[in-house]
Amino acid sequence: MDEIMEQKRRADDLNVPDEHDAQKGKYMTFKSGNEYFGLKIQYVNEIIGFQAITAIPETEDYIKGLINLRGKIIPVIDVRLRFRQPPFEYNDRTCIIVIDVKSTVVGLIVEKIAEVVEIREENILPPPTIGRADKVQNKYVYGIGKVGDSVKLLLDPDKLLNDEDMSVIEQAGQMNNDEEVEEK
């Protein structure tokens, strides 16, 4: 986890005119089920340990609820449940990847962080079309990255949450922020 933050710091310290150039081709990888997934590092704000989650009633099962991160209310979703994989028991390796998606900060609950890898454009293939109907996660995957002898499924964070999810999350976050203001 520190490696990711260190890479982000180094990019900031270099005063690179375009931060995306420094992060181009870098992916934060994590495990979910038997698969390894990758997110472009530019989406990742930080990685935090698992913490208490306040449930949001009447939402999809993969939207686990809200967390308070240094006074900011952030919705969290369980990646395994989003991909319709069987749920897993959270443990000391369970992390929350805090990302920026559609101008909203969202936490992704993942089983474990793997590493930061560089995947060059020529090593990214389109996802296979065979058998896509039964693989729900494929609609969130925009490519398959070859890393040595292994592959990482590269996620499109914008597709992880649909517009309906976003409005539920925004409403819940707003209600929660209103409650905090009233308590003060």
Backbone as CSV, one residue per row, in Angstrom:
resi,resn,N_x,N_y,N_z,CA_x,CA_y,CA_z,C_x,C_y,C_z
1,MET,0.828,-1.194,0.000,0.000,0.000,0.000,0.871,1.257,0.000
2,ASP,1.951,1.224,0.779,2.841,2.369,0.850,3.494,2.647,-0.502
3,GLU,3.732,1.582,-1.286,4.375,1.723,-2.584,3.542,2.624,-3.504
4,ILE,2.241,2.467,-3.466,1.355,3.262,-4.322,1.425,4.720,-3.924
5,MET,1.326,4.967,-2.619,1.359,6.340,-2.137,2.721,6.971,-2.440
6,GLU,3.784,6.183,-2.327,5.130,6.672,-2.609,5.254,7.045,-4.093
7,GLN,4.687,6.207,-4.981,4.745,6.522,-6.407,3.981,7.800,-6.709
8,LYS,2.830,7.963,-6.064,2.046,9.192,-6.272,2.844,10.401,-5.775
9,ARG,3.503,10.264,-4.595,4.300,11.351,-4.036,5.447,11.707,-4.980
10,ARG,6.126,10.659,-5.504,7.239,10.908,-6.411,6.778,11.667,-7.646
11,ALA,5.632,11.289,-8.180,5.089,11.994,-9.355,4.799,13.447,-9.000
12,ASP,4.271,13.681,-7.792,3.995,15.048,-7.352,5.295,15.831,-7.157
13,ASP,6.294,15.174,-6.532,7.570,15.834,-6.253,8.307,16.235,-7.531
14,LEU,8.150,15.448,-8.573,8.830,15.748,-9.821,8.240,16.980,-10.491
15,ASN,7.094,17.409,-9.991,6.393,18.551,-10.574,6.158,18.338,-12.065
16,VAL,5.731,17.124,-12.369,5.474,16.757,-13.759,4.316,17.608,-14.269
17,PRO,4.491,18.247,-15.433,3.419,19.114,-15.934,2.093,18.379,-16.085
18,ASP,2.131,17.155,-16.595,0.905,16.385,-16.747,1.033,15.126,-15.900
19,GLU,0.310,15.096,-14.799,0.401,13.974,-13.863,0.052,12.667,-14.551
20,HIS,-0.840,12.717,-15.548,-1.241,11.492,-16.234,-0.074,10.848,-16.968
21,ASP,0.898,11.658,-17.441,2.060,11.094,-18.106,2.872,10.243,-17.141
22,ALA,3.046,10.720,-15.916,3.825,9.990,-14.920,3.118,8.699,-14.518
23,GLN,1.788,8.710,-14.586,1.023,7.542,-14.165,0.576,6.680,-15.339
24,LYS,0.883,7.108,-16.532,0.435,6.386,-17.723,0.952,4.947,-17.697
25,GLY,0.037,4.022,-17.904,0.417,2.618,-17.945,0.550,1.961,-16.579
26,LYS,0.328,2.717,-15.507,0.437,2.141,-14.152,-0.949,1.715,-13.672
27,TYR,-1.009,0.519,-13.114,-2.266,-0.044,-12.630,-2.091,-0.576,-11.215
28,MET,-3.077,-0.302,-10.387,-3.148,-0.852,-9.041,-3.896,-2.164,-9.180
29,THR,-3.293,-3.262,-8.767,-3.964,-4.552,-8.931,-4.423,-5.093,-7.580
30,PHE,-5.522,-5.833,-7.634,-6.081,-6.434,-6.427,-6.748,-7.744,-6.784
31,LYS,-6.972,-8.554,-5.756,-7.579,-9.865,-5.952,-9.044,-9.828,-5.559
32,SER,-9.868,-10.471,-6.380,-11.276,-10.662,-6.066,-11.646,-12.046,-6.577
33,GLY,-12.012,-12.934,-5.665,-12.258,-14.325,-6.056,-10.950,-14.930,-6.517
34,ASN,-10.976,-15.597,-7.663,-9.760,-16.200,-8.212,-9.091,-15.317,-9.250
35,GLU,-9.625,-14.114,-9.445,-9.128,-13.231,-10.494,-8.329,-12.066,-9.920
36,TYR,-7.432,-11.557,-10.750,-6.720,-10.326,-10.414,-7.204,-9.226,-11.352
37,PHE,-7.528,-8.087,-10.751,-8.055,-6.957,-11.502,-7.081,-5.795,-11.407
38,GLY,-7.174,-4.883,-12.358,-6.335,-3.692,-12.339,-7.176,-2.446,-12.552
39,LEU,-6.807,-1.389,-11.841,-7.427,-0.071,-11.993,-6.328,0.901,-12.370
40,LYS,-6.598,1.791,-13.320,-5.601,2.812,-13.640,-5.293,3.590,-12.365
41,ILE,-4.026,3.786,-12.104,-3.590,4.422,-10.856,-4.152,5.837,-10.717
42,GLN,-4.443,6.505,-11.834,-4.959,7.870,-11.752,-6.324,7.936,-11.059
43,TYR,-7.069,6.817,-11.016,-8.359,6.802,-10.328,-8.200,6.641,-8.809
44,VAL,-7.064,6.092,-8.384,-6.874,5.730,-6.977,-6.437,6.936,-6.150
45,ASN,-7.238,7.249,-5.113,-6.868,8.320,-4.181,-5.981,7.771,-3.076
46,GLU,-6.435,6.668,-2.486,-5.678,6.056,-1.393,-6.230,4.674,-1.102
47,ILE,-5.519,3.947,-0.260,-5.953,2.628,0.187,-6.001,2.678,1.701
48,ILE,-7.127,2.247,2.261,-7.276,2.271,3.713,-7.648,0.881,4.205
49,GLY,-7.412,0.648,5.472,-7.819,-0.610,6.074,-9.335,-0.662,6.195
50,PHE,-9.845,-1.855,6.366,-11.285,-2.021,6.494,-11.755,-1.336,7.772
51,GLN,-12.927,-0.723,7.738,-13.471,-0.043,8.909,-14.980,-0.200,8.963
52,ALA,-15.565,0.268,10.040,-17.007,0.134,10.248,-17.769,0.829,9.137
53,ILE,-18.827,0.161,8.678,-19.649,0.681,7.581,-21.073,0.859,8.089
54,THR,-21.666,2.007,7.798,-23.066,2.267,8.117,-23.897,1.861,6.911
55,ALA,-24.798,0.898,7.098,-25.602,0.376,5.993,-26.591,1.429,5.494
56,ILE,-26.893,1.364,4.208,-27.919,2.220,3.598,-29.106,1.302,3.297
57,PRO,-30.263,1.547,3.909,-31.400,0.669,3.654,-31.875,0.753,2.202
58,GLU,-32.432,-0.354,1.738,-33.062,-0.442,0.418,-32.130,-0.073,-0.738
59,THR,-30.896,-0.599,-0.683,-29.969,-0.421,-1.799,-29.552,-1.801,-2.278
60,GLU,-28.874,-1.823,-3.412,-28.352,-3.089,-3.935,-27.439,-3.726,-2.890
61,ASP,-27.364,-5.066,-2.884,-26.564,-5.751,-1.873,-25.080,-5.417,-1.949
62,TYR,-24.573,-5.083,-3.141,-23.144,-4.768,-3.269,-22.800,-3.384,-2.737
63,ILE,-23.794,-2.505,-2.568,-23.534,-1.206,-1.940,-23.598,-1.446,-0.437
64,LYS,-22.432,-1.571,0.168,-22.369,-1.968,1.583,-22.784,-0.850,2.517
65,GLY,-22.607,0.406,2.111,-23.001,1.516,2.970,-22.044,2.679,2.869
66,LEU,-21.898,3.384,4.002,-21.096,4.599,4.047,-20.025,4.489,5.126
67,ILE,-18.874,5.095,4.865,-17.836,5.206,5.892,-17.511,6.681,6.079
68,ASN,-16.943,6.984,7.233,-16.503,8.340,7.530,-14.985,8.348,7.412
69,LEU,-14.487,9.002,6.379,-13.049,9.071,6.151,-12.596,10.498,6.413
70,ARG,-12.016,10.711,7.589,-11.541,12.032,8.006,-12.617,13.106,7.819
71,GLY,-13.845,12.778,8.232,-14.936,13.733,8.189,-15.706,13.774,6.886
72,LYS,-15.240,13.041,5.886,-15.946,12.987,4.597,-16.696,11.658,4.506
73,ILE,-17.973,11.726,4.147,-18.786,10.521,4.029,-18.585,9.923,2.639
74,ILE,-18.177,8.639,2.610,-17.851,7.976,1.357,-18.649,6.677,1.244
75,PRO,-19.346,6.473,0.109,-20.034,5.202,-0.105,-19.017,4.107,-0.426
76,VAL,-19.311,2.881,-0.003,-18.429,1.757,-0.314,-19.232,0.630,-0.964
77,ILE,-18.583,0.003,-1.954,-19.214,-1.150,-2.589,-18.280,-2.354,-2.484
78,ASP,-18.866,-3.531,-2.396,-18.112,-4.777,-2.320,-17.916,-5.266,-3.755
79,VAL,-16.672,-5.308,-4.195,-16.365,-5.666,-5.577,-16.837,-7.085,-5.893
80,ARG,-16.626,-8.019,-4.964,-17.059,-9.411,-5.226,-18.558,-9.485,-5.459
81,LEU,-19.329,-8.807,-4.623,-20.781,-8.832,-4.783,-21.193,-8.127,-6.077
82,ARG,-20.469,-7.068,-6.442,-20.773,-6.347,-7.678,-20.605,-7.265,-8.878
83,PHE,-19.631,-8.170,-8.809,-19.369,-9.098,-9.899,-20.178,-10.392,-9.756
84,ARG,-21.098,-10.392,-8.818,-21.955,-11.558,-8.538,-21.138,-12.801,-8.200
85,GLN,-20.044,-12.588,-7.494,-19.254,-13.697,-6.961,-19.778,-13.972,-5.555
86,PRO,-19.498,-15.146,-5.016,-19.953,-15.409,-3.644,-19.301,-14.438,-2.665
87,PRO,-20.031,-14.044,-1.616,-19.441,-13.111,-0.643,-18.253,-13.758,0.080
88,PHE,-17.411,-12.919,0.634,-16.288,-13.436,1.414,-16.303,-12.755,2.779
89,GLU,-15.679,-13.420,3.728,-15.621,-12.867,5.072,-14.473,-11.867,5.137
90,TYR,-14.766,-10.663,5.589,-13.736,-9.634,5.693,-12.726,-10.041,6.762
91,ASN,-11.441,-9.758,6.480,-10.388,-10.106,7.440,-9.339,-8.995,7.472
92,ASP,-8.189,-9.279,8.063,-7.168,-8.237,8.215,-6.502,-7.853,6.895
93,ARG,-6.703,-8.633,5.838,-6.147,-8.291,4.521,-7.154,-7.510,3.662
94,THR,-8.397,-7.460,4.131,-9.437,-6.738,3.399,-9.123,-5.244,3.427
95,CYS,-9.201,-4.611,2.272,-8.890,-3.184,2.154,-10.013,-2.460,1.439
96,ILE,-9.976,-1.161,1.557,-10.888,-0.312,0.796,-10.024,0.591,-0.085
97,ILE,-10.227,0.463,-1.402,-9.522,1.319,-2.348,-10.431,2.521,-2.577
98,VAL,-9.951,3.698,-2.220,-10.741,4.920,-2.392,-10.417,5.479,-3.768
99,ILE,-11.453,5.551,-4.628,-11.260,6.021,-5.997,-12.180,7.196,-6.304
100,ASP,-11.842,7.917,-7.353,-12.675,8.997,-7.879,-13.367,8.467,-9.119
101,VAL,-14.694,8.382,-9.088,-15.431,7.900,-10.246,-16.620,8.824,-10.483
102,LYS,-16.731,9.321,-11.696,-17.810,10.241,-12.062,-17.920,11.402,-11.072
103,SER,-16.796,11.984,-10.706,-16.717,13.114,-9.766,-17.226,12.777,-8.373
104,THR,-17.292,11.503,-8.043,-17.703,11.069,-6.709,-16.609,10.175,-6.145
105,VAL,-16.305,10.354,-4.873,-15.327,9.500,-4.214,-16.072,8.270,-3.708
106,VAL,-15.565,7.088,-4.076,-16.203,5.820,-3.733,-15.136,4.874,-3.205
107,GLY,-15.508,4.038,-2.231,-14.605,3.027,-1.716,-14.949,1.669,-2.299
108,LEU,-13.929,0.924,-2.723,-14.115,-0.430,-3.241,-13.540,-1.416,-2.234
109,ILE,-14.385,-2.289,-1.700,-13.906,-3.304,-0.765,-13.324,-4.447,-1.588
110,VAL,-12.045,-4.751,-1.349,-11.371,-5.833,-2.066,-10.733,-6.792,-1.073
111,GLU,-10.565,-8.031,-1.520,-9.989,-9.051,-0.642,-8.565,-8.728,-0.244
112,LYS,-7.769,-8.375,-1.237,-6.390,-8.011,-0.922,-5.775,-7.246,-2.069
113,ILE,-4.900,-6.329,-1.709,-4.158,-5.545,-2.691,-3.014,-6.417,-3.192
114,ALA,-2.753,-6.383,-4.491,-1.650,-7.166,-5.031,-0.423,-6.269,-5.183
115,GLU,-0.371,-5.464,-6.235,0.808,-4.635,-6.479,0.470,-3.563,-7.502
116,VAL,1.402,-2.655,-7.691,1.296,-1.680,-8.774,2.146,-2.229,-9.911
117,VAL,1.540,-2.320,-11.086,2.267,-2.842,-12.242,2.170,-1.842,-13.383
118,GLU,3.143,-1.930,-14.272,3.085,-1.115,-15.478,2.682,-2.034,-16.618
119,ILE,1.631,-1.638,-17.332,1.167,-2.420,-18.473,1.185,-1.495,-19.683
120,ARG,2.034,-1.805,-20.618,2.128,-0.974,-21.810,0.938,-1.215,-22.715
121,GLU,0.591,-0.197,-23.476,-0.585,-0.229,-24.357,-0.608,-1.471,-25.246
122,GLU,0.564,-1.853,-25.777,0.603,-3.011,-26.685,0.349,-4.336,-25.962
123,ASN,0.395,-4.331,-24.632,0.121,-5.544,-23.853,-1.316,-5.599,-23.337
124,ILE,-2.167,-4.709,-23.837,-3.573,-4.703,-23.434,-4.425,-5.181,-24.610
125,LEU,-5.165,-6.243,-24.359,-6.025,-6.823,-25.385,-7.481,-6.550,-25.042
126,PRO,-8.365,-6.517,-26.053,-9.789,-6.360,-25.737,-10.294,-7.623,-25.036
127,PRO,-11.339,-7.503,-24.194,-11.856,-8.684,-23.517,-12.473,-9.651,-24.534
128,PRO,-12.418,-10.957,-24.249,-12.989,-11.921,-25.192,-14.506,-11.779,-25.270
129,THR,-15.053,-12.074,-26.428,-16.506,-11.981,-26.593,-17.169,-13.331,-26.358
130,ILE,-16.418,-14.403,-26.377,-16.984,-15.738,-26.165,-17.389,-15.894,-24.703
131,GLY,-18.605,-16.336,-24.499,-19.087,-16.610,-23.140,-19.305,-15.376,-22.292
132,ARG,-19.422,-14.213,-22.891,-19.574,-12.989,-22.113,-20.894,-12.927,-21.362
133,ALA,-21.925,-13.554,-21.887,-23.256,-13.443,-21.289,-23.267,-13.910,-19.839
134,ASP,-22.493,-14.946,-19.514,-22.529,-15.468,-18.143,-21.465,-14.849,-17.245
135,LYS,-20.629,-14.018,-17.778,-19.576,-13.385,-16.973,-19.940,-11.929,-16.732
136,VAL,-20.602,-11.666,-15.612,-21.067,-10.313,-15.307,-19.901,-9.333,-15.255
137,GLN,-18.762,-9.748,-14.675,-17.656,-8.804,-14.505,-17.126,-8.302,-15.839
138,ASN,-17.360,-9.040,-16.931,-16.835,-8.606,-18.227,-17.422,-7.279,-18.689
139,LYS,-18.630,-6.925,-18.246,-19.164,-5.639,-18.684,-18.446,-4.475,-17.999
140,TYR,-17.663,-4.758,-16.964,-16.881,-3.730,-16.273,-15.425,-3.753,-16.729
141,VAL,-15.067,-4.756,-17.534,-13.686,-4.947,-17.969,-13.533,-4.375,-19.374
142,TYR,-12.581,-3.442,-19.537,-12.370,-2.873,-20.865,-11.183,-3.504,-21.568
143,GLY,-10.371,-4.262,-20.829,-9.221,-4.883,-21.464,-8.577,-5.924,-20.575
144,ILE,-7.688,-6.696,-21.183,-6.932,-7.709,-20.453,-5.463,-7.347,-20.594
145,GLY,-4.824,-7.109,-19.445,-3.421,-6.713,-19.461,-2.516,-7.903,-19.242
146,LYS,-1.533,-8.067,-20.132,-0.554,-9.138,-19.974,0.590,-8.613,-19.118
147,VAL,0.845,-9.315,-18.010,1.935,-8.953,-17.108,2.770,-10.212,-16.900
148,GLY,3.908,-10.303,-17.585,4.714,-11.512,-17.495,3.908,-12.704,-18.004
149,ASP,3.782,-13.736,-17.161,3.023,-14.925,-17.542,1.574,-14.866,-17.093
150,SER,1.181,-13.772,-16.439,-0.190,-13.687,-15.927,-0.976,-12.604,-16.664
151,VAL,-2.285,-12.583,-16.389,-3.139,-11.552,-16.965,-3.916,-10.868,-15.854
152,LYS,-4.221,-9.611,-16.059,-5.036,-8.823,-15.129,-6.232,-8.305,-15.916
153,LEU,-7.405,-8.400,-15.315,-8.609,-7.863,-15.938,-8.673,-6.384,-15.587
154,LEU,-8.647,-5.526,-16.586,-8.579,-4.078,-16.371,-9.990,-3.496,-16.310
155,LEU,-10.292,-2.866,-15.184,-11.636,-2.366,-14.923,-11.848,-0.943,-15.409
156,ASP,-13.071,-0.682,-15.826,-13.512,0.670,-16.141,-14.329,1.138,-14.945
157,PRO,-13.764,1.966,-14.050,-14.468,2.360,-12.826,-15.794,3.060,-13.091
158,ASP,-15.911,3.758,-14.235,-17.158,4.450,-14.550,-18.326,3.480,-14.698
159,LYS,-18.041,2.231,-15.046,-19.111,1.255,-15.248,-19.440,0.466,-13.982
160,LEU,-18.616,0.603,-12.940,-18.885,-0.128,-11.694,-20.168,0.347,-11.030
161,LEU,-20.451,1.625,-11.165,-21.680,2.187,-10.588,-22.536,2.712,-11.724
162,ASN,-23.809,2.305,-11.712,-24.698,2.863,-12.732,-25.326,4.144,-12.194
163,ASP,-26.048,4.855,-13.037,-26.598,6.159,-12.647,-27.562,6.048,-11.475
164,GLU,-28.319,4.959,-11.433,-29.255,4.758,-10.316,-28.494,4.614,-9.002
165,ASP,-27.404,3.830,-9.025,-26.564,3.679,-7.827,-26.028,5.029,-7.384
166,MET,-25.572,5.818,-8.350,-24.976,7.111,-8.026,-25.990,8.007,-7.326
167,SER,-27.248,8.012,-7.804,-28.239,8.890,-7.170,-28.575,8.411,-5.761
168,VAL,-28.657,7.092,-5.545,-28.910,6.564,-4.199,-27.770,6.944,-3.265
169,ILE,-26.543,6.783,-3.747,-25.359,7.091,-2.946,-25.296,8.586,-2.627
170,GLU,-25.563,9.414,-3.634,-25.528,10.863,-3.406,-26.579,11.279,-2.382
171,GLN,-27.798,10.705,-2.489,-28.864,11.039,-1.537,-28.476,10.597,-0.129
172,ALA,-27.955,9.382,0.001,-27.571,8.869,1.319,-26.442,9.703,1.905
173,GLY,-25.464,10.050,1.068,-24.361,10.884,1.530,-24.841,12.253,1.963
174,GLN,-25.783,12.826,1.204,-26.324,14.138,1.541,-27.094,14.081,2.862
175,MET,-27.926,13.029,3.034,-28.687,12.877,4.284,-27.732,12.746,5.461
176,ASN,-26.683,11.964,5.276,-25.716,11.746,6.341,-24.984,13.039,6.676
177,ASN,-24.608,13.808,5.655,-23.930,15.083,5.895,-24.856,16.063,6.597
178,ASP,-26.163,16.069,6.225,-27.138,16.924,6.883,-27.243,16.584,8.360
179,GLU,-27.257,15.263,8.682,-27.342,14.829,10.074,-26.143,15.314,10.865
180,GLU,-24.951,15.247,10.245,-23.739,15.689,10.942,-23.807,17.176,11.251
181,VAL,-24.344,17.956,10.308,-24.455,19.403,10.504,-25.414,19.689,11.672
182,GLU,-26.533,18.940,11.731,-27.512,19.142,12.803,-26.918,18.806,14.166
183,GLU,-26.024,17.781,14.217,-25.442,17.370,15.491,-24.498,18.419,16.047
184,LYS,-23.920,19.259,15.199,-22.911,20.238,15.660,-23.517,21.432,16.301
